[in-house]
Amino acid sequence: MDSVLAVGVFAACTLFVAGYTVLVRGWWRTRVGLAMGLRDIVIALALVPQVLHAAIGVTLAVAWFHWYWRASLLALGLVTVWRFWVIWQMQRRGAVPLSRSD
């Protein structure tokens, strides 16, 4: 079941980035676009070992898989902090309302 979940999340993240690229050409040129797309890219990259295991049976006991996974999770944390900073900057300038009543 974990493999199915990993493949599903991987597919959803990959399809989101593909769809976002079709709908918003050049999204990577802005901080907001990067904040939207980069998170899903990093999540998909973090799931590559599990997807490879589910698809072709690659063993996950190899040491570099563990380091790759740890680096991916660290990258996800950094992207999340950066995404928070981008949204906070936008709210400070008044570009994004702080609540529904704003």
C-alpha positions, 0 to 999 in steps of 0.5 A: 500500500505504501508503494501505491501511495508513493506512486500516486503522490509522485504522479500528482506532483509530476502532473501538477508541475506539467499542468502548471507549466502548460497553463503558466508559461515561465512560472519559474521566472517569478518568486511566486511561481517558484514557490508554487512549482518548486515544492511539488518538484522536490516532493516528486524527487523525494519519492523517486526511490520509492517509485523506482522500487515499486516500478522495477524493484530497485532495492532501497537498502542501498546507502545512497538511497538513504542519503538521497532521501535525507537530502530531499527532505532537507530540500523540502524543508528549505523550500517550505521555509522559502515559500513562507518567506515569499508569502510573508513578503507579499502580505507585507506589501499588501499583495495577498489579503491576510484574511477573508475580511481584508 
